[in-house]
Amino acid sequence: MKFHYLVLLLIILVSGCSSVPSVKLKKENFDQLQTIKLEASPNDNSMLTAISTVEVQWTGVSYYYSGTASDGLGVREIALKFMDEHDISLNEIVQNQFIEKVKTDNLNINFDSNSQNKLVITLNVVVLGMVHGFSDEFNSRFNIAAQLFDSSGKIMWSYNAIPISPIAPGYSIKLKDLFSSKESMVKFLNAASEPIVQKLYDDFKKDLV
């Protein structure tokens, strides 16, 4: 990735940070909860952005890619359209990963949509970034914040999981493969989000296990 793309990606990721300070989750507080309700903020894919000089157009049969001096908004628009058509939710991907980690560690908590306690997971920004200038390969980075509230609205846990590096080797994919099927995009997004969800979860469970 060219240096100016790297800097821009880093600025976007860091600027998405939550202004709420970190609050460590105490085991004695966690043990009183029993149930929590998961909520997403925002509850759509609007946090997705793209850093690209590749223009993507739908020809009616397939996608056409070309290097251009544009701002790359075409990549974001096509991605959002594809995700909407195939019912792909960034929030759902992240939430499912978090739930699986809780279940794997057998934490004493149940997810219940009727619970008065709530865990709000906020995707500050999800970036699709070019691997390097005029490439049709992209990787993705997630900036995720979360807050746990008890039934009175008190914050019991708060954390913002920021990528250590804006570069995500191993998760790159060509746009034609990214848009080839729902399974391809979901697999890519799962691989890209998992490390940062793990970072979020590690802080959550730190004093619980």
Backbone torsions as a table, in degrees:
resi	resn	phi	psi	omega
1	MET	NA	133.8	179.0
2	LYS	-63.1	153.9	-172.2
3	PHE	-58.4	-42.5	-176.2
4	HIS	-69.1	-28.9	174.3
5	TYR	-70.1	-39.0	178.7
6	LEU	-61.5	-45.1	179.5
7	VAL	-64.4	-43.9	-179.2
8	LEU	-63.1	-42.2	178.9
9	LEU	-62.6	-42.4	179.4
10	LEU	-63.7	-42.0	179.5
11	ILE	-62.3	-43.1	-179.5
12	ILE	-63.8	-43.4	-178.9
13	LEU	-64.8	-45.0	-177.7
14	VAL	-72.0	-38.1	-178.2
15	SER	-67.2	-16.3	178.7
16	GLY	-83.1	3.2	-176.0
17	CYS	-63.3	143.9	175.3
18	SER	-72.5	144.4	178.8
19	SER	-82.7	-8.6	-179.7
20	VAL	-77.3	128.0	-179.0
21	PRO	-67.4	157.6	179.0
22	SER	-67.0	138.3	175.7
23	VAL	-128.4	123.5	-178.9
24	LYS	-78.1	140.6	-180.0
25	LEU	-85.1	121.7	179.0
26	LYS	-90.0	138.8	-176.4
27	LYS	-60.3	-39.6	-178.4
28	GLU	-65.0	-32.0	176.1
29	ASN	-74.1	-41.6	179.4
30	PHE	-61.4	-42.0	-176.7
31	ASP	-63.8	-19.8	-179.7
32	GLN	-84.5	-12.4	-172.2
33	LEU	-76.2	-53.2	-178.0
34	GLN	71.2	-47.6	178.9
35	THR	-134.5	153.6	172.6
36	ILE	-143.2	150.8	175.8
37	LYS	-104.6	131.8	178.2
38	LEU	-88.7	132.7	175.2
39	GLU	-130.7	151.4	179.1
40	ALA	-113.3	144.8	176.9
41	SER	-143.9	118.7	-9.9
42	PRO	-72.5	160.2	-174.9
43	ASN	-92.7	47.1	177.5
44	ASP	-157.9	-168.3	-178.4
45	ASN	-101.1	19.9	-173.7
46	SER	-66.7	-16.4	-179.1
47	MET	-77.5	-6.6	-179.9
48	LEU	-72.6	132.2	174.1
49	THR	-134.7	168.0	-178.0
50	ALA	-138.1	140.0	173.8
51	ILE	-114.7	108.4	-169.6
52	SER	-159.7	153.1	168.2
53	THR	-117.2	18.0	179.1
54	VAL	-100.8	127.8	176.4
55	GLU	-93.5	131.8	-179.8
56	VAL	-115.7	129.1	179.8
57	GLN	-133.5	144.1	176.8
58	TRP	-93.0	121.6	-176.2
59	THR	-89.4	-5.6	-175.5
60	GLY	103.5	-19.8	179.5
61	VAL	-122.8	-41.3	-178.9
62	SER	-152.1	176.7	177.4
63	TYR	-89.8	141.7	178.5
64	TYR	-114.7	133.2	-176.9
65	TYR	-118.1	139.3	176.1
66	SER	-150.2	144.9	175.9
67	GLY	-73.8	136.2	-176.8
68	THR	-151.0	167.2	179.1
69	ALA	-91.8	12.8	-178.1
70	SER	-73.1	176.3	-177.9
71	ASP	-83.0	0.2	175.4
72	GLY	80.8	10.5	-179.1
73	LEU	-63.2	-21.4	178.8
74	GLY	-58.8	-36.3	179.6
75	VAL	-63.6	-45.4	179.6
76	ARG	-63.5	-44.8	-177.2
77	GLU	-63.8	-42.9	178.4
78	ILE	-66.0	-41.1	179.7
79	ALA	-62.5	-45.3	179.6
80	LEU	-64.1	-39.4	178.5
81	LYS	-64.3	-44.1	-179.7
82	PHE	-63.5	-43.5	-178.8
83	MET	-66.4	-37.2	178.3
84	ASP	-66.8	-44.1	-178.9
85	GLU	-65.7	-30.7	-176.4
86	HIS	-106.1	12.2	176.1
87	ASP	53.8	51.7	178.0
88	ILE	-103.9	123.2	-178.6
89	SER	-117.4	122.3	176.8
90	LEU	-62.7	-39.6	178.7
91	ASN	-62.3	-42.6	-179.0
92	GLU	-64.7	-39.7	177.9
93	ILE	-60.2	-49.0	-178.2
94	VAL	-66.5	-44.1	-179.2
95	GLN	-63.1	-42.6	179.4
96	ASN	-62.9	-38.3	177.4
97	GLN	-64.4	-42.8	-179.9
98	PHE	-63.7	-44.9	179.5
99	ILE	-60.4	-43.0	-179.5
100	GLU	-62.8	-37.0	179.0
101	LYS	-67.8	-38.3	176.7
102	VAL	-63.2	-44.7	-179.1
103	LYS	-66.2	-39.7	-179.4
104	THR	-61.5	-38.0	-179.6
105	ASP	-88.5	0.1	179.2
106	ASN	53.7	41.9	177.0
107	LEU	-66.4	144.4	-175.4
108	ASN	-79.9	68.5	179.3
109	ILE	-151.9	143.5	177.0
110	ASN	-117.8	142.4	177.2
111	PHE	-89.6	120.9	-174.2
112	ASP	-138.9	121.3	-177.7
113	SER	-65.6	-14.4	179.4
114	ASN	-99.2	1.6	-177.7
115	SER	-65.9	146.5	176.5
116	GLN	-82.8	-15.2	174.6
117	ASN	-91.7	143.6	-177.8
118	LYS	-139.3	143.9	174.8
119	LEU	-112.0	112.7	-178.5
120	VAL	-100.4	114.8	177.8
121	ILE	-101.7	119.4	-176.4
122	THR	-109.9	120.7	171.9
123	LEU	-86.7	97.6	-179.1
124	ASN	-60.9	-46.4	178.9
125	VAL	-160.3	141.6	172.1
126	VAL	-124.0	119.0	-173.1
127	VAL	-108.9	127.4	166.0
128	LEU	-96.0	113.4	-176.2
129	GLY	-121.8	142.6	178.6
130	MET	-66.9	141.1	176.6
131	VAL	-64.0	-39.5	172.9
132	HIS	-159.3	167.7	-174.7
133	GLY	-55.3	134.2	177.3
134	PHE	60.0	24.8	173.3
135	SER	-94.0	154.1	173.0
136	ASP	-101.9	17.5	173.4
137	GLU	-99.5	136.4	-178.4
138	PHE	-128.9	151.6	165.9
139	ASN	-123.5	177.1	-175.5
140	SER	-138.4	143.1	177.0
141	ARG	-130.8	140.7	-178.4
142	PHE	-113.1	135.8	169.8
143	ASN	-115.0	113.2	-171.9
144	ILE	-124.2	132.7	174.2
145	ALA	-117.6	156.1	177.8
146	ALA	-147.9	147.7	176.3
147	GLN	-137.3	134.5	177.5
148	LEU	-109.0	123.6	-179.3
149	PHE	-114.9	140.5	172.5
150	ASP	-84.2	-177.8	-173.9
151	SER	-64.1	-20.2	179.2
152	SER	-90.1	-4.3	-179.4
153	GLY	93.6	2.8	178.9
154	LYS	-73.6	135.8	178.3
155	ILE	-76.6	120.8	179.7
156	MET	-100.4	-23.6	179.2
157	TRP	-155.8	139.6	177.9
158	SER	-149.5	133.2	-177.2
159	TYR	-157.8	145.9	175.6
160	ASN	-120.7	116.7	-177.5
161	ALA	-95.0	106.8	-178.5
162	ILE	-105.0	136.5	176.8
163	PRO	-57.3	138.4	178.3
164	ILE	-65.6	-36.5	179.6
165	SER	-135.9	144.1	177.5
166	PRO	-72.8	-10.3	180.0
167	ILE	-92.7	133.2	-177.5
168	ALA	-123.6	73.3	-179.7
169	PRO	-62.2	141.7	179.1
170	GLY	98.0	-12.4	-178.5
171	TYR	-113.4	12.2	-176.9
172	SER	-74.8	151.0	179.9
173	ILE	-153.4	145.2	175.4
174	LYS	-74.8	145.7	-177.2
175	LEU	-59.2	-37.0	-179.7
176	LYS	-64.3	-30.7	176.8
177	ASP	-80.3	-35.2	178.9
178	LEU	-60.5	-40.4	-177.6
179	PHE	-95.7	11.6	-176.3
180	SER	-74.5	-29.8	-179.8
181	SER	-165.4	163.1	175.5
182	LYS	-61.0	-41.7	-178.2
183	GLU	-61.7	-39.0	-179.3
184	SER	-64.6	-45.5	-179.5
185	MET	-68.2	-42.9	-179.7
186	VAL	-62.7	-41.4	178.6
187	LYS	-62.1	-43.0	179.2
188	PHE	-63.9	-47.5	-178.5
189	LEU	-67.0	-37.1	176.0
190	ASN	-61.0	-44.9	-180.0
191	ALA	-65.7	-36.3	-177.7
192	ALA	-74.9	-36.0	-175.7
193	SER	-85.3	-25.0	-173.0
194	GLU	-55.2	-46.4	-179.1
195	PRO	-61.3	-37.2	-177.3
196	ILE	-79.9	-30.1	172.7
197	VAL	-66.6	-38.2	176.8
198	GLN	-62.3	-40.6	177.8
199	LYS	-62.9	-41.5	177.6
200	LEU	-63.0	-47.4	-177.5
201	TYR	-67.0	-36.3	179.1
202	ASP	-59.3	-39.2	177.7
203	ASP	-70.2	-38.0	-179.7
204	PHE	-61.1	-45.0	-172.7
205	LYS	-93.4	0.4	-170.7
206	LYS	-47.1	-45.5	-177.5
207	ASP	-106.0	14.1	-176.1
208	LEU	-102.3	-23.8	-177.7
209	VAL	-127.6	NA	NA
